[in-house]
Amino acid sequence: MSRKVLISGGTGLIGTRLAEMLIDAGYEVALLSREAHAERFRRFHWDPRHDDIDENAVPYADYVINLAGASVSDGKWTDERKKEIIDSRLQGTNLLARTLARDNHRVQTFLSASAIGIYGDQGSDTVDENTPPDPDDFLAEVARKWEVAAQRVQALGIRTVVIRIGIVLSADGGALPAIAKPTKLGAGAPLGSGKQYMSWIHIDDLCRLFIQAMEENEWRGVYNGVAPHPVTNREFTETLAEVLHRPLVLPKVPAFGLKLLMGEMSEIVLASQRVSADKVLQHGFRFEYPHLQEALEEIYEPEE
């Protein structure tokens, strides 16, 4: 039986680890990339900015996983940067939707990333997949438009799964190395009030979640990609310091200082999102790292 997976955004943090785990599970993997050279994985050229995709890419695949999108945490959110963040997601997803509308492929499942930023700042309230998007939040706008684009594939009759990804924990990139750096230096501190909730997930659990959603036909629609035990920023910082065997010696970093430093982008670390994982649990998914301490220990204790 053919088991071929095509990944957009496959050279990013999540895509790299997901591709490795798919290979280990016996799948063949190819990446959509603007770079022509091949390394470990077969590559098909695409350039969504110019509506260009190799005509052999989608016909190659049984499954398509759409992760492509510019990082929201690189650089301040100027108007130009905001446009790039949105366009990088919509152009790629829309190009895949138009290509999947043709009848020259056998793709049976389309998985697309989204983000828990769609909920905006919800304080201590628990949110789930039925919670409406925040109408006044930039990250919520990004995620909402990204999901609308993915729904174009669903309208073609192709099984479509959207994973709203939380804070991904990995030593290889993403938010964790930046969060951990001051703590490693003995200068860790909660951010803002420290009471804002962080809904996180270990990268291996996230990749296993994508694979299970890809393999099992009952997965359809939107799911939160978060561990079942979100923590406050203070709890996160204290647990990280414990795992790294570092003291917390500084007071809280004030919100106004972060806003001066980061501008609107400060909402990434100041917004509170207490996101439910009940739906994926009800679909039979089991987390290897449901609690923060065991997730951080897996990431950092090999360094000891």
NUBATI-790615 format. One record per residue (C-alpha): chain; x, y, z. Coordinates in steps of 0.02 Angstrom, whole numbers, plus 50000, padded with zeros to 5 digits. Example, Ala and Ser with C-alpha at 12.3 -4.5 7.8 and 13.67 -1.06 7.14 Angstrom:
2
<site><mol>A</mol><X>50615</X><Y>49775</Y><Z>50390</Z></site>
<site><mol>A</mol><X>50684</X><Y>49947</Y><Z>50357</Z></site>
end
This chain:
304
<site><mol>A</mol><X>50000</X><Y>50000</Y><Z>50000</Z></site>
<site><mol>A</mol><X>50067</X><Y>50170</Y><Z>49951</Z></site>
<site><mol>A</mol><X>50109</X><Y>50280</Y><Z>50101</Z></site>
<site><mol>A</mol><X>50178</X><Y>50443</Y><Z>50033</Z></site>
<site><mol>A</mol><X>50169</X><Y>50608</Y><Z>50127</Z></site>
<site><mol>A</mol><X>50199</X><Y>50780</Y><Z>50052</Z></site>
<site><mol>A</mol><X>50242</X><Y>50918</Y><Z>50177</Z></site>
<site><mol>A</mol><X>50243</X><Y>51106</Y><Z>50150</Z></site>
<site><mol>A</mol><X>50349</X><Y>51196</Y><Z>50278</Z></site>
<site><mol>A</mol><X>50445</X><Y>51034</Y><Z>50302</Z></site>
<site><mol>A</mol><X>50611</X><Y>51120</Y><Z>50338</Z></site>
<site><mol>A</mol><X>50543</X><Y>51212</Y><Z>50490</Z></site>
<site><mol>A</mol><X>50551</X><Y>51153</Y><Z>50670</Z></site>
<site><mol>A</mol><X>50391</X><Y>51049</Y><Z>50668</Z></site>
<site><mol>A</mol><X>50410</X><Y>50989</Y><Z>50489</Z></site>
<site><mol>A</mol><X>50587</X><Y>50926</Y><Z>50515</Z></site>
<site><mol>A</mol><X>50541</X><Y>50820</Y><Z>50666</Z></site>
<site><mol>A</mol><X>50377</X><Y>50762</Y><Z>50587</Z></site>
<site><mol>A</mol><X>50467</X><Y>50705</Y><Z>50430</Z></site>
<site><mol>A</mol><X>50591</X><Y>50605</Y><Z>50536</Z></site>
<site><mol>A</mol><X>50451</X><Y>50521</Y><Z>50633</Z></site>
<site><mol>A</mol><X>50354</X><Y>50480</Y><Z>50475</Z></site>
<site><mol>A</mol><X>50507</X><Y>50398</Y><Z>50399</Z></site>
<site><mol>A</mol><X>50531</X><Y>50298</Y><Z>50559</Z></site>
<site><mol>A</mol><X>50348</X><Y>50244</Y><Z>50545</Z></site>
<site><mol>A</mol><X>50376</X><Y>50177</Y><Z>50369</Z></site>
<site><mol>A</mol><X>50311</X><Y>50320</Y><Z>50263</Z></site>
<site><mol>A</mol><X>50395</X><Y>50398</Y><Z>50113</Z></site>
<site><mol>A</mol><X>50412</X><Y>50587</Y><Z>50133</Z></site>
<site><mol>A</mol><X>50437</X><Y>50728</Y><Z>50010</Z></site>
<site><mol>A</mol><X>50448</X><Y>50914</Y><Z>50046</Z></site>
<site><mol>A</mol><X>50382</X><Y>51065</Y><Z>49954</Z></site>
<site><mol>A</mol><X>50522</X><Y>51191</Y><Z>49951</Z></site>
<site><mol>A</mol><X>50583</X><Y>51345</Y><Z>49860</Z></site>
<site><mol>A</mol><X>50756</X><Y>51268</Y><Z>49870</Z></site>
<site><mol>A</mol><X>50791</X><Y>51147</Y><Z>49728</Z></site>
<site><mol>A</mol><X>50928</X><Y>51043</Y><Z>49810</Z></site>
<site><mol>A</mol><X>50883</X><Y>50880</Y><Z>49893</Z></site>
<site><mol>A</mol><X>50959</X><Y>50819</Y><Z>50055</Z></site>
<site><mol>A</mol><X>50881</X><Y>50680</Y><Z>50157</Z></site>
<site><mol>A</mol><X>50709</X><Y>50700</Y><Z>50081</Z></site>
<site><mol>A</mol><X>50645</X><Y>50712</Y><Z>49904</Z></site>
<site><mol>A</mol><X>50595</X><Y>50890</Y><Z>49862</Z></site>
<site><mol>A</mol><X>50470</X><Y>50966</Y><Z>49743</Z></site>
<site><mol>A</mol><X>50489</X><Y>51148</Y><Z>49698</Z></site>
<site><mol>A</mol><X>50354</X><Y>51273</Y><Z>49740</Z></site>
<site><mol>A</mol><X>50345</X><Y>51461</Y><Z>49760</Z></site>
<site><mol>A</mol><X>50174</X><Y>51514</Y><Z>49824</Z></site>
<site><mol>A</mol><X>50218</X><Y>51698</Y><Z>49802</Z></site>
<site><mol>A</mol><X>50218</X><Y>51668</Y><Z>49614</Z></site>
<site><mol>A</mol><X>50081</X><Y>51535</Y><Z>49613</Z></site>
<site><mol>A</mol><X>50208</X><Y>51403</Y><Z>49558</Z></site>
<site><mol>A</mol><X>50209</X><Y>51219</Y><Z>49606</Z></site>
<site><mol>A</mol><X>50290</X><Y>51067</Y><Z>49525</Z></site>
<site><mol>A</mol><X>50151</X><Y>50977</Y><Z>49431</Z></site>
<site><mol>A</mol><X>50215</X><Y>50810</Y><Z>49500</Z></site>
<site><mol>A</mol><X>50208</X><Y>50861</Y><Z>49683</Z></site>
<site><mol>A</mol><X>50027</X><Y>50830</Y><Z>49731</Z></site>
<site><mol>A</mol><X>50007</X><Y>50675</Y><Z>49619</Z></site>
<site><mol>A</mol><X>50154</X><Y>50600</Y><Z>49717</Z></site>
<site><mol>A</mol><X>50058</X><Y>50602</Y><Z>49882</Z></site>
<site><mol>A</mol><X>49928</X><Y>50504</Y><Z>49977</Z></site>
<site><mol>A</mol><X>49929</X><Y>50633</Y><Z>50115</Z></site>
<site><mol>A</mol><X>49969</X><Y>50819</Y><Z>50116</Z></site>
<site><mol>A</mol><X>50024</X><Y>50910</Y><Z>50274</Z></site>
<site><mol>A</mol><X>50024</X><Y>51099</Y><Z>50265</Z></site>
<site><mol>A</mol><X>50139</X><Y>51186</Y><Z>50389</Z></site>
<site><mol>A</mol><X>50210</X><Y>51328</Y><Z>50285</Z></site>
<site><mol>A</mol><X>50205</X><Y>51503</Y><Z>50359</Z></site>
<site><mol>A</mol><X>50325</X><Y>51640</Y><Z>50411</Z></site>
<site><mol>A</mol><X>50371</X><Y>51644</Y><Z>50596</Z></site>
<site><mol>A</mol><X>50266</X><Y>51762</Y><Z>50701</Z></site>
<site><mol>A</mol><X>50410</X><Y>51790</Y><Z>50823</Z></site>
<site><mol>A</mol><X>50546</X><Y>51853</Y><Z>50704</Z></site>
<site><mol>A</mol><X>50554</X><Y>52042</Y><Z>50709</Z></site>
<site><mol>A</mol><X>50428</X><Y>52175</Y><Z>50763</Z></site>
<site><mol>A</mol><X>50254</X><Y>52175</Y><Z>50688</Z></site>
<site><mol>A</mol><X>50267</X><Y>52316</Y><Z>50564</Z></site>
<site><mol>A</mol><X>50127</X><Y>52328</Y><Z>50436</Z></site>
<site><mol>A</mol><X>50244</X><Y>52248</Y><Z>50310</Z></site>
<site><mol>A</mol><X>50288</X><Y>52105</Y><Z>50427</Z></site>
<site><mol>A</mol><X>50105</X><Y>52074</Y><Z>50468</Z></site>
<site><mol>A</mol><X>50065</X><Y>52061</Y><Z>50283</Z></site>
<site><mol>A</mol><X>50207</X><Y>51937</Y><Z>50260</Z></site>
<site><mol>A</mol><X>50145</X><Y>51830</Y><Z>50406</Z></site>
<site><mol>A</mol><X>49969</X><Y>51820</Y><Z>50333</Z></site>
<site><mol>A</mol><X>50019</X><Y>51804</Y><Z>50150</Z></site>
<site><mol>A</mol><X>50144</X><Y>51664</Y><Z>50184</Z></site>
<site><mol>A</mol><X>50002</X><Y>51558</Y><Z>50253</Z></site>
<site><mol>A</mol><X>49863</X><Y>51604</Y><Z>50134</Z></site>
<site><mol>A</mol><X>49964</X><Y>51596</Y><Z>49973</Z></site>
<site><mol>A</mol><X>50028</X><Y>51420</Y><Z>50010</Z></site>
<site><mol>A</mol><X>49863</X><Y>51351</Y><Z>50072</Z></site>
<site><mol>A</mol><X>49765</X><Y>51426</Y><Z>49927</Z></site>
<site><mol>A</mol><X>49892</X><Y>51357</Y><Z>49802</Z></site>
<site><mol>A</mol><X>49873</X><Y>51184</Y><Z>49876</Z></site>
<site><mol>A</mol><X>49683</X><Y>51200</Y><Z>49872</Z></site>
<site><mol>A</mol><X>49685</X><Y>51248</Y><Z>49688</Z></site>
<site><mol>A</mol><X>49802</X><Y>51104</Y><Z>49647</Z></site>
<site><mol>A</mol><X>49698</X><Y>50979</Y><Z>49746</Z></site>
<site><mol>A</mol><X>49544</X><Y>51035</Y><Z>49648</Z></site>
<site><mol>A</mol><X>49615</X><Y>50945</Y><Z>49497</Z></site>
<site><mol>A</mol><X>49575</X><Y>50761</Y><Z>49472</Z></site>
<site><mol>A</mol><X>49752</X><Y>50699</Y><Z>49435</Z></site>
<site><mol>A</mol><X>49795</X><Y>50644</Y><Z>49613</Z></site>
<site><mol>A</mol><X>49748</X><Y>50517</Y><Z>49746</Z></site>
<site><mol>A</mol><X>49763</X><Y>50627</Y><Z>49902</Z></site>
<site><mol>A</mol><X>49642</X><Y>50562</Y><Z>50033</Z></site>
<site><mol>A</mol><X>49685</X><Y>50674</Y><Z>50180</Z></site>
<site><mol>A</mol><X>49740</X><Y>50855</Y><Z>50202</Z></site>
<site><mol>A</mol><X>49808</X><Y>50914</Y><Z>50368</Z></site>
<site><mol>A</mol><X>49839</X><Y>51098</Y><Z>50399</Z></site>
<site><mol>A</mol><X>49919</X><Y>51191</Y><Z>50543</Z></site>
<site><mol>A</mol><X>49834</X><Y>51332</Y><Z>50635</Z></site>
<site><mol>A</mol><X>49870</X><Y>51408</Y><Z>50806</Z></site>
<site><mol>A</mol><X>49789</X><Y>51432</Y><Z>50975</Z></site>
<site><mol>A</mol><X>49818</X><Y>51617</Y><Z>50946</Z></site>
<site><mol>A</mol><X>49646</X><Y>51610</Y><Z>50865</Z></site>
<site><mol>A</mol><X>49570</X><Y>51625</Y><Z>51040</Z></site>
<site><mol>A</mol><X>49658</X><Y>51787</Y><Z>51086</Z></site>
<site><mol>A</mol><X>49683</X><Y>51834</Y><Z>51268</Z></site>
<site><mol>A</mol><X>49555</X><Y>51735</Y><Z>51370</Z></site>
<site><mol>A</mol><X>49620</X><Y>51761</Y><Z>51547</Z></site>
<site><mol>A</mol><X>49589</X><Y>51609</Y><Z>51657</Z></site>
<site><mol>A</mol><X>49439</X><Y>51546</Y><Z>51555</Z></site>
<site><mol>A</mol><X>49460</X><Y>51375</Y><Z>51476</Z></site>
<site><mol>A</mol><X>49432</X><Y>51378</Y><Z>51288</Z></site>
<site><mol>A</mol><X>49397</X><Y>51235</Y><Z>51168</Z></site>
<site><mol>A</mol><X>49371</X><Y>51210</Y><Z>50982</Z></site>
<site><mol>A</mol><X>49196</X><Y>51287</Y><Z>50993</Z></site>
<site><mol>A</mol><X>49259</X><Y>51451</Y><Z>51065</Z></site>
<site><mol>A</mol><X>49241</X><Y>51587</Y><Z>50931</Z></site>
<site><mol>A</mol><X>49397</X><Y>51678</Y><Z>50867</Z></site>
<site><mol>A</mol><X>49446</X><Y>51841</Y><Z>50951</Z></site>
<site><mol>A</mol><X>49384</X><Y>51977</Y><Z>50831</Z></site>
<site><mol>A</mol><X>49513</X><Y>52108</Y><Z>50882</Z></site>
<site><mol>A</mol><X>49677</X><Y>52010</Y><Z>50892</Z></site>
<site><mol>A</mol><X>49809</X><Y>52000</Y><Z>50754</Z></site>
<site><mol>A</mol><X>49861</X><Y>51820</Y><Z>50789</Z></site>
<site><mol>A</mol><X>49677</X><Y>51771</Y><Z>50793</Z></site>
<site><mol>A</mol><X>49653</X><Y>51853</Y><Z>50623</Z></site>
<site><mol>A</mol><X>49802</X><Y>51756</Y><Z>50554</Z></site>
<site><mol>A</mol><X>49737</X><Y>51589</Y><Z>50617</Z></site>
<site><mol>A</mol><X>49557</X><Y>51622</Y><Z>50564</Z></site>
<site><mol>A</mol><X>49607</X><Y>51666</Y><Z>50385</Z></site>
<site><mol>A</mol><X>49723</X><Y>51515</Y><Z>50379</Z></site>
<site><mol>A</mol><X>49581</X><Y>51399</Y><Z>50431</Z></site>
<site><mol>A</mol><X>49461</X><Y>51475</Y><Z>50305</Z></site>
<site><mol>A</mol><X>49588</X><Y>51437</Y><Z>50169</Z></site>
<site><mol>A</mol><X>49603</X><Y>51257</Y><Z>50229</Z></site>
<site><mol>A</mol><X>49414</X><Y>51239</Y><Z>50221</Z></site>
<site><mol>A</mol><X>49427</X><Y>51260</Y><Z>50032</Z></site>
<site><mol>A</mol><X>49508</X><Y>51088</Y><Z>50029</Z></site>
<site><mol>A</mol><X>49372</X><Y>51016</Y><Z>50141</Z></site>
<site><mol>A</mol><X>49243</X><Y>51084</Y><Z>50017</Z></site>
<site><mol>A</mol><X>49323</X><Y>50973</Y><Z>49883</Z></site>
<site><mol>A</mol><X>49271</X><Y>50819</Y><Z>49981</Z></site>
<site><mol>A</mol><X>49447</X><Y>50782</Y><Z>50044</Z></site>
<site><mol>A</mol><X>49455</X><Y>50736</Y><Z>50228</Z></site>
<site><mol>A</mol><X>49529</X><Y>50890</Y><Z>50311</Z></site>
<site><mol>A</mol><X>49602</X><Y>50907</Y><Z>50486</Z></site>
<site><mol>A</mol><X>49659</X><Y>51072</Y><Z>50562</Z></site>
<site><mol>A</mol><X>49775</X><Y>51068</Y><Z>50713</Z></site>
<site><mol>A</mol><X>49779</X><Y>51227</Y><Z>50820</Z></site>
<site><mol>A</mol><X>49956</X><Y>51218</Y><Z>50885</Z></site>
<site><mol>A</mol><X>50007</X><Y>51281</Y><Z>51057</Z></site>
<site><mol>A</mol><X>50181</X><Y>51329</Y><Z>51119</Z></site>
<site><mol>A</mol><X>50293</X><Y>51192</Y><Z>51049</Z></site>
<site><mol>A</mol><X>50430</X><Y>51133</Y><Z>51167</Z></site>
<site><mol>A</mol><X>50591</X><Y>51081</Y><Z>51082</Z></site>
<site><mol>A</mol><X>50776</X><Y>51112</Y><Z>51114</Z></site>
<site><mol>A</mol><X>50801</X><Y>51139</Y><Z>50927</Z></site>
<site><mol>A</mol><X>50702</X><Y>51299</Y><Z>50905</Z></site>
<site><mol>A</mol><X>50537</X><Y>51386</Y><Z>50931</Z></site>
<site><mol>A</mol><X>50495</X><Y>51476</Y><Z>51092</Z></site>
<site><mol>A</mol><X>50583</X><Y>51366</Y><Z>51221</Z></site>
<site><mol>A</mol><X>50766</X><Y>51410</Y><Z>51189</Z></site>
<site><mol>A</mol><X>50724</X><Y>51596</Y><Z>51199</Z></site>
<site><mol>A</mol><X>50622</X><Y>51570</Y><Z>51358</Z></site>
<site><mol>A</mol><X>50757</X><Y>51461</Y><Z>51436</Z></site>
<site><mol>A</mol><X>50907</X><Y>51573</Y><Z>51397</Z></site>
<site><mol>A</mol><X>50887</X><Y>51697</Y><Z>51541</Z></site>
<site><mol>A</mol><X>50845</X><Y>51554</Y><Z>51660</Z></site>
<site><mol>A</mol><X>51005</X><Y>51462</Y><Z>51610</Z></site>
<site><mol>A</mol><X>51100</X><Y>51622</Y><Z>51649</Z></site>
<site><mol>A</mol><X>51019</X><Y>51633</Y><Z>51820</Z></site>
<site><mol>A</mol><X>50911</X><Y>51780</Y><Z>51769</Z></site>
<site><mol>A</mol><X>50744</X><Y>51695</Y><Z>51742</Z></site>
<site><mol>A</mol><X>50584</X><Y>51782</Y><Z>51793</Z></site>
<site><mol>A</mol><X>50397</X><Y>51772</Y><Z>51759</Z></site>
<site><mol>A</mol><X>50336</X><Y>51887</Y><Z>51621</Z></site>
<site><mol>A</mol><X>50204</X><Y>52018</Y><Z>51653</Z></site>
<site><mol>A</mol><X>50087</X><Y>51964</Y><Z>51794</Z></site>
<site><mol>A</mol><X>50148</X><Y>51784</Y><Z>51780</Z></site>
<site><mol>A</mol><X>49965</X><Y>51733</Y><Z>51793</Z></site>
<site><mol>A</mol><X>49937</X><Y>51713</Y><Z>51605</Z></site>
<site><mol>A</mol><X>49910</X><Y>51534</Y><Z>51549</Z></site>
<site><mol>A</mol><X>50030</X><Y>51447</Y><Z>51429</Z></site>
<site><mol>A</mol><X>49959</X><Y>51301</Y><Z>51331</Z></site>
<site><mol>A</mol><X>50109</X><Y>51200</Y><Z>51275</Z></site>
<site><mol>A</mol><X>50150</X><Y>51034</Y><Z>51191</Z></site>
<site><mol>A</mol><X>50308</X><Y>50930</Y><Z>51175</Z></site>
<site><mol>A</mol><X>50360</X><Y>50924</Y><Z>50993</Z></site>
<site><mol>A</mol><X>50356</X><Y>50733</Y><Z>50986</Z></site>
<site><mol>A</mol><X>50178</X><Y>50730</Y><Z>51052</Z></site>
<site><mol>A</mol><X>50128</X><Y>50859</Y><Z>50922</Z></site>
<site><mol>A</mol><X>50204</X><Y>50755</Y><Z>50782</Z></site>
<site><mol>A</mol><X>50121</X><Y>50597</Y><Z>50848</Z></site>
<site><mol>A</mol><X>49957</X><Y>50693</Y><Z>50851</Z></site>
<site><mol>A</mol><X>49977</X><Y>50741</Y><Z>50668</Z></site>
<site><mol>A</mol><X>50016</X><Y>50560</Y><Z>50622</Z></site>
<site><mol>A</mol><X>49867</X><Y>50489</Y><Z>50716</Z></site>
<site><mol>A</mol><X>49751</X><Y>50619</Y><Z>50639</Z></site>
<site><mol>A</mol><X>49820</X><Y>50574</Y><Z>50468</Z></site>
<site><mol>A</mol><X>49798</X><Y>50388</Y><Z>50490</Z></site>
<site><mol>A</mol><X>49625</X><Y>50379</Y><Z>50570</Z></site>
<site><mol>A</mol><X>49476</X><Y>50427</Y><Z>50462</Z></site>
<site><mol>A</mol><X>49366</X><Y>50482</Y><Z>50606</Z></site>
<site><mol>A</mol><X>49476</X><Y>50635</Y><Z>50632</Z></site>
<site><mol>A</mol><X>49393</X><Y>50779</Y><Z>50541</Z></site>
<site><mol>A</mol><X>49383</X><Y>50964</Y><Z>50573</Z></site>
<site><mol>A</mol><X>49475</X><Y>51066</Y><Z>50705</Z></site>
<site><mol>A</mol><X>49576</X><Y>51003</Y><Z>50854</Z></site>
<site><mol>A</mol><X>49684</X><Y>51089</Y><Z>50984</Z></site>
<site><mol>A</mol><X>49865</X><Y>51031</Y><Z>50980</Z></site>
<site><mol>A</mol><X>49906</X><Y>51061</Y><Z>51164</Z></site>
<site><mol>A</mol><X>49951</X><Y>50953</Y><Z>51314</Z></site>
<site><mol>A</mol><X>49809</X><Y>50923</Y><Z>51439</Z></site>
<site><mol>A</mol><X>49889</X><Y>51023</Y><Z>51580</Z></site>
<site><mol>A</mol><X>49918</X><Y>51207</Y><Z>51537</Z></site>
<site><mol>A</mol><X>50014</X><Y>51309</Y><Z>51666</Z></site>
<site><mol>A</mol><X>50032</X><Y>51490</Y><Z>51712</Z></site>
<site><mol>A</mol><X>50186</X><Y>51583</Y><Z>51656</Z></site>
<site><mol>A</mol><X>50246</X><Y>51585</Y><Z>51837</Z></site>
<site><mol>A</mol><X>50225</X><Y>51395</Y><Z>51850</Z></site>
<site><mol>A</mol><X>50314</X><Y>51373</Y><Z>51684</Z></site>
<site><mol>A</mol><X>50460</X><Y>51481</Y><Z>51739</Z></site>
<site><mol>A</mol><X>50475</X><Y>51395</Y><Z>51908</Z></site>
<site><mol>A</mol><X>50469</X><Y>51221</Y><Z>51831</Z></site>
<site><mol>A</mol><X>50597</X><Y>51267</Y><Z>51700</Z></site>
<site><mol>A</mol><X>50714</X><Y>51336</Y><Z>51834</Z></site>
<site><mol>A</mol><X>50694</X><Y>51176</Y><Z>51934</Z></site>
<site><mol>A</mol><X>50733</X><Y>51064</Y><Z>51786</Z></site>
<site><mol>A</mol><X>50883</X><Y>51171</Y><Z>51738</Z></site>
<site><mol>A</mol><X>50942</X><Y>51179</Y><Z>51920</Z></site>
<site><mol>A</mol><X>50946</X><Y>51369</Y><Z>51916</Z></site>
<site><mol>A</mol><X>50881</X><Y>51496</Y><Z>52042</Z></site>
<site><mol>A</mol><X>50748</X><Y>51624</Y><Z>52006</Z></site>
<site><mol>A</mol><X>50822</X><Y>51784</Y><Z>52074</Z></site>
<site><mol>A</mol><X>50737</X><Y>51923</Y><Z>51979</Z></site>
<site><mol>A</mol><X>50566</X><Y>52001</Y><Z>52005</Z></site>
<site><mol>A</mol><X>50435</X><Y>51987</Y><Z>51871</Z></site>
<site><mol>A</mol><X>50473</X><Y>52069</Y><Z>51703</Z></site>
<site><mol>A</mol><X>50341</X><Y>52207</Y><Z>51692</Z></site>
<site><mol>A</mol><X>50216</X><Y>52203</Y><Z>51550</Z></site>
<site><mol>A</mol><X>50250</X><Y>52384</Y><Z>51502</Z></site>
<site><mol>A</mol><X>50434</X><Y>52344</Y><Z>51478</Z></site>
<site><mol>A</mol><X>50394</X><Y>52199</Y><Z>51363</Z></site>
<site><mol>A</mol><X>50274</X><Y>52309</Y><Z>51264</Z></site>
<site><mol>A</mol><X>50410</X><Y>52442</Y><Z>51245</Z></site>
<site><mol>A</mol><X>50535</X><Y>52311</Y><Z>51187</Z></site>
<site><mol>A</mol><X>50423</X><Y>52204</Y><Z>51077</Z></site>
<site><mol>A</mol><X>50277</X><Y>52316</Y><Z>51030</Z></site>
<site><mol>A</mol><X>50118</X><Y>52225</Y><Z>50981</Z></site>
<site><mol>A</mol><X>50217</X><Y>52063</Y><Z>50969</Z></site>
<site><mol>A</mol><X>50223</X><Y>52060</Y><Z>51160</Z></site>
<site><mol>A</mol><X>50050</X><Y>51980</Y><Z>51155</Z></site>
<site><mol>A</mol><X>50137</X><Y>51816</Y><Z>51111</Z></site>
<site><mol>A</mol><X>50202</X><Y>51805</Y><Z>51289</Z></site>
<site><mol>A</mol><X>50074</X><Y>51911</Y><Z>51382</Z></site>
<site><mol>A</mol><X>49910</X><Y>51839</Y><Z>51312</Z></site>
<site><mol>A</mol><X>49830</X><Y>51706</Y><Z>51422</Z></site>
<site><mol>A</mol><X>49765</X><Y>51550</Y><Z>51335</Z></site>
<site><mol>A</mol><X>49703</X><Y>51405</Y><Z>51440</Z></site>
<site><mol>A</mol><X>49663</X><Y>51282</Y><Z>51301</Z></site>
<site><mol>A</mol><X>49573</X><Y>51116</Y><Z>51321</Z></site>
<site><mol>A</mol><X>49644</X><Y>50954</Y><Z>51252</Z></site>
<site><mol>A</mol><X>49484</X><Y>50857</Y><Z>51287</Z></site>
<site><mol>A</mol><X>49437</X><Y>50831</Y><Z>51105</Z></site>
<site><mol>A</mol><X>49599</X><Y>50743</Y><Z>51056</Z></site>
<site><mol>A</mol><X>49591</X><Y>50639</Y><Z>51215</Z></site>
<site><mol>A</mol><X>49414</X><Y>50587</Y><Z>51169</Z></site>
<site><mol>A</mol><X>49481</X><Y>50531</Y><Z>51000</Z></site>
<site><mol>A</mol><X>49599</X><Y>50411</Y><Z>51088</Z></site>
<site><mol>A</mol><X>49759</X><Y>50511</Y><Z>51080</Z></site>
<site><mol>A</mol><X>49878</X><Y>50477</Y><Z>51225</Z></site>
<site><mol>A</mol><X>50013</X><Y>50601</Y><Z>51270</Z></site>
<site><mol>A</mol><X>50189</X><Y>50541</Y><Z>51310</Z></site>
<site><mol>A</mol><X>50219</X><Y>50704</Y><Z>51401</Z></site>
<site><mol>A</mol><X>50055</X><Y>50765</Y><Z>51477</Z></site>
<site><mol>A</mol><X>50141</X><Y>50863</Y><Z>51617</Z></site>
<site><mol>A</mol><X>50264</X><Y>51005</Y><Z>51595</Z></site>
<site><mol>A</mol><X>50400</X><Y>50940</Y><Z>51710</Z></site>
<site><mol>A</mol><X>50418</X><Y>50774</Y><Z>51619</Z></site>
<site><mol>A</mol><X>50419</X><Y>50863</Y><Z>51451</Z></site>
<site><mol>A</mol><X>50558</X><Y>50982</Y><Z>51504</Z></site>
<site><mol>A</mol><X>50656</X><Y>50841</Y><Z>51585</Z></site>
<site><mol>A</mol><X>50652</X><Y>50743</Y><Z>51422</Z></site>
<site><mol>A</mol><X>50718</X><Y>50895</Y><Z>51329</Z></site>
<site><mol>A</mol><X>50851</X><Y>50952</Y><Z>51452</Z></site>
<site><mol>A</mol><X>50907</X><Y>50807</Y><Z>51559</Z></site>
<site><mol>A</mol><X>51010</X><Y>50729</Y><Z>51417</Z></site>
<site><mol>A</mol><X>51119</X><Y>50884</Y><Z>51437</Z></site>
<site><mol>A</mol><X>51159</X><Y>50838</Y><Z>51616</Z></site>
end
